[in-house]
Amino acid sequence: MTRTIRIQKATRVEGNAAIHLEVEEGRVKAARFMVQDFRGFLKLCEGVQVESVPHVLSRICGLCSAAHQVACLEAVENALGMAIHPAVSRLRTVCVLGERIASHALSYFFLTLPGALGASRGVFDLIRTSPELAGDALSLRKAGLRIVEVLGKRAVHPVSLGVGRFLIPPTASELEEVRAVAASVRETAAALIYRVGGKAPEGDRIPFPVEHRVNFLSYDDRKAAFLPFDRSGAPLAPFSRDTFEERIAELRVDWSFAKFPYLAPLGFPDGILLVGPLSRCLSPDGPLADPEVAGTALAERVRDPLRLHLDDLDACRLLEVLDAARRILRLLEGDALPEPAAPLADLEGSGSGIGVVEAPRGTLVHRILVKRGIVERVRLLVATQFNNAYINLLMRDLAGSSLENGDIPPSGRERIGRCVRTFDPCLSCATH
């Protein structure tokens, strides 16, 4: 006989999801991370003028709105065959990196770290017990949002980014402010890595099950290529944006609007993917390649994929905050001012295009079909979708090891909640 254990609402995550566990003959048969909020953004974009769609799609999420907007702008420009001024491209990247700083500060310090430190009331206990740490967390969050605000003219849902240009180009003094903010983030993050980053949380640590096949994936914009590698860290064949739809397939289920992307050549479940901070840290040019952090205790914790714990995945966010600040400073070297905004000659072309951005939670792909300046079809693959299958597998394992007398005790439910929070899922993005 099969019975269902319902764990209502995943907490301290963006969006809504329920967790259902199917138990049969004393064992957990399946775990379902059920994301059932239909939103319909893709349908709303059909028939809309192409220059408006990036601003519509940024409304999918309030935490990674800049990443959605930049990915859609790239897809539109790719579809229309537009060449983009290098300064525009660099400043868009700075905006996305600023958003990454803000998002990681929120996830690491406010959602997951308090639980790892045993702070039962979350960030409120963190403020009481570690006021200096809480102050650094708030400053990092504020700094990341300020970078987005300076370049995008709003901290959430930027309004100055446009197709082929900046609608409101930043001034020299504004870029100088971004440099100063990034330098402050670099200093704070470097100190935190040495102070708290190398300390593995005490008590119950949740390992990545060795028996599960999982493949890491990230996108290198400098090489314009997707970089997959297997569970041991061995590289698989890279592929370009043009072959993306041939290499990535999607599994659909009838109990969730969130799909399950996987590597098509490997099939499902062998092709299950994991994207985000850990995958970027393990990539050849990721944060671990920085000689200043390569020898730190935190770097050693995440270097070997076969020895990972979930807490290590979360700790990668701290490394990425430092990496983002340093990348911003490099991108702003020399003359970073874009040309003054000017009307574009042709927004009434036709074509199909793809845009790829490494959003805070991982690889974000926008695919768009345009006909005479009007959007006919949009397809998105977001980080939470990529991670969806692995989240379900880990929940099943945790539920199975926690099962007592046919039920999941409070301690087991907390472990399952920690598992979900560690991936920092954005459920609004996943159902778009």
C-alpha positions, 0 to 999 in steps of 0.5 A, a space after each residue: 500500500 502506498 501512502 503520501 506524506 505531505 510536507 506543506 510549503 518549502 520555507 525560506 525560498 523564493 516562491 511556493 512549493 509543496 513536498 510530497 513523499 510516497 511511502 510504500 512498504 516502509 520505504 520512500 519510493 519517491 519524493 516530489 518537489 511540487 511547484 504548481 503556480 502557473 504564471 504564463 509570462 511566455 504566453 504574455 510575450 507573444 505578439 508583443 513588440 520586441 523591444 518591450 519583451 526584456 522588460 516584461 520578462 524581468 518581472 518574472 523574478 525580483 531577485 534576478 530581474 537584471 539577469 533575465 533582462 540581459 539574457 532576453 536582450 542578448 536573445 533579441 539582438 542575436 535574433 536581429 543580427 545586431 552588433 553590440 558596443 563592447 562597453 554596453 556588453 561589459 556594463 551589462 555584465 557588471 549589472 548582473 554581477 552586482 545582482 549576484 552579490 546581492 542575491 548571494 548575500 541574501 541566500 548565504 547569510 539570511 536563509 541558510 547560514 543561520 540554520 547551519 549555526 543553530 540559530 533557530 530564529 534565523 537571521 534574528 538570532 544571527 543579529 543577536 549572536 553575531 552582530 558584526 557578521 550580520 552587519 557585513 551581510 547587510 552591507 554586502 546585500 546593500 552594495 550589490 543592489 546599489 551597483 544594479 541601481 546605479 547602472 539600471 536606475 532601479 535596484 530591481 527591474 532595471 529601466 535603463 537597459 535597452 536593445 542594443 544600448 543603454 537607454 540612460 547611459 551611466 556617467 563617469 561619476 556613476 562608474 566611479 561610484 560602482 568601482 568604489 562599491 566593488 572595492 568595498 565588497 572585495 575587502 569585506 568578502 575577502 575578510 569573511 572567507 578567512 573568518 567564517 568561510 573555512 569553517 565547516 558547519 558543526 553537527 549534521 552535514 548532508 553529503 552528496 550521495 556518491 551513487 547518484 549520476 550528476 553532471 555539472 554545467 556552466 556557461 563561459 561567455 568568453 568562450 561562448 560555450 557551455 562547459 559540462 563535466 561529470 561527477 568526478 570533475 572530468 570535462 565532457 564535450 563542450 557545446 555552443 549556443 547554436 547547438 544548445 537545443 540539440 544537447 539539452 532536452 526537457 522531461 515534463 511531469 504531470 505534478 509540477 510546472 517545473 521541468 527537468 532539463 538533462 543532457 540529451 546524449 546521456 538521456 535521463 536520469 544519467 544526464 541530470 544536471 546541476 548548475 549554479 555557484 558550485 558548477 561555476 567554482 569547479 569550472 576551469 576559469 571559476 573562482 577557484 582559479 584565483 590564486 588568492 583563494 586557491 589555498 584557503 580552507 574554503 577552496 579546499 572544501 569545494 575542490 573535490 566533487 566526490 567529497 562534497 556536502 550540501 553546506 559546501 555548495 552553499 559556501 561557494 556563494 561566498 567565494 563568488 561574492 569575492 569573485 564578482 567584485 574582482 570581475 567588476 573592477 576588471 571590467 571597469 578598467 579603462 574607458 567603460 563608457 558606452 556611446 550615447 543612446 541613439 534610436 536603433 535603425 531597425 527593430 522590425 527584423 525577423 530571426 531566432 536568437 538565444 541569450 545566455 547569462 550566468 544568473 545568481 542561481 546558475 545558467 539562464 537561457 532565453 530563446 526567442 523567435 521574432 517575425 517583423 519586430 513582433 515576438 512569436 515565441 519565447 522559451 526559457 530554461 532557468 537554473 532551478 529547472 536545471 537543478 530540479 531533478 537532483 533536488 528531488 533525488 536528494 529529498 528522496 534519500 534524506 526522507 528514506 534515511 529519516 523515516 521512522 514508523 512510517 512517518 518523517 519526524 521533525 528532525 527529518 523534515 528540517 533536514 529536507 528543508 535544509 536540502 531545498 534551501 541550500 540550492 536557493 531555488 527560485 520557484 517563480 522563475 522555474 514556472 515562468 
